[in-house]
Amino acid sequence: LRLLACIFGATLAGLAGAFMSLDWVGMTTKDLPAGRGFIALACVVFSGLEPISALGAAALFGFCAGLSTWIKATPQLIPIIPPGFDKFIMMIPYIATLVAVTVVIGRRRFPKSVGRPYRREEI
């Protein structure tokens, strides 16, 4: 079961990377991931390996990413934003990630098998 879950997760990660480079942006650049892998790992830590909590964490971080893009793209807000502050606005998802993980990091307990190499079970 553990091996199948690992294969399924790797397949989803590969499909996500292909979607990002081919459909979402239409090209591949070195800056394409832009720290989203860090946010994905933060979702895992934030959730404590619980799927429903991971979905909520991904929604929270996705909302923050959308909020920063919306603030930067809204024409009514552009005159209000001070010069140079647009870089800070793009940091909103990463700051939210650090704050959320910092708040829950001491409360989460992971299984003892996390970080151990997988050894196939004997039949």
N, C-alpha and C positions, 0 to 999 in steps of 0.2 A: 504494500500500500504506500509505503514511504517513497519507494522508487517511482511508482506511477505518479504520485503527487509532484515529485521533482521534475519528471518529464513533462507533465502538464504545465507546471509553472514556467519552465524554460520555453515551452512552445508559445505560451501567451506572451512572454517577454519578447521573443523573436517576432511575433506578429505585431506587437506594439511598436517595435523599432521600425519594422517595414512600413507600417501605417504612417508613422511620424515622418519618415523620409520621403515616401512616395506620394502619399495622398494629402497629408496635412500641410506640408510646406512645399512639396514639389521638387525638392533638391536635397542634397546631403551636404552638410557643413560640419566642421569640428565643434561648433558651439550649439548644435541642435539639441542635445539633451539638456543643457543649461541647468544642471543640478537636480533634475527630476529624479534621478536615481537616489540621491540623498533623501529626497522627500518620500520616495517609496520605502526606503529603509526606516525612515522615521515613522511611517504608517505602521510598519510591523512592530516596532518598539512600542509605539503609542497604544496599539491594540492588544498587546500581550498575547499575540498569536490567536486571537479570537476573530473569526471571519466577519461577524457583524460589526464589531468594533473597528476592524480594519476598513470596512466599507464607510463607516461614519468618519473615520480619520481621513480617508481619501476624499470624501465629500467636503470636509472642512478645509483641507488644503487646496482642493480644486476651487472652492468658493473664494479663498484668498487670492489665488492666482487670477481668477476671473475678475475679482474686484480691482486688483492692481491694473489689469489691462483696461477695464472699463473706466477707471479714473483717468488713466492716461489718454484714452481715446474720446472722452466726452468733451465736445467743443466748449461747453459752458464752463468747464473747470480749468481749461488750459490757461486763461488769463489769471486765474487765482493762484496757480502753482508757481512758486518762486523759481528762478533760474537755478538749475542744478538739483532741484528737489525731485525731478522725474526719476533719477537713479534710486532714490530712497523709496519711491512708490513701487518700483519694480522689485524691491527687496521685501515687500509685504509678505509673500508666501513663505519666504525663508525665515523671516523673523517669527512669524506665526508658528512655523515648524519647530524652531528652537524653543520657543516659550512653551508650546504644548508638550514636547518631549521632556523638558526640564520639570514641568509640573508633575508628570506621571511616572518618571523614571524610577523613583524609589519604591513605588507601590506595585510595580509589575514583577511577577515571578515567572521565570521561564522553566520549561521542563529540563531535567538533568541531561537529557540526550541532545540538547541544542549544542552545536559545535563539535560533536563527536563524529568521526568518520562513519559512514554507513557501511555496515557489513551485512551482506545478504544472508537471510535466515536459512538455516538448514531445513530441508523438507523431511 
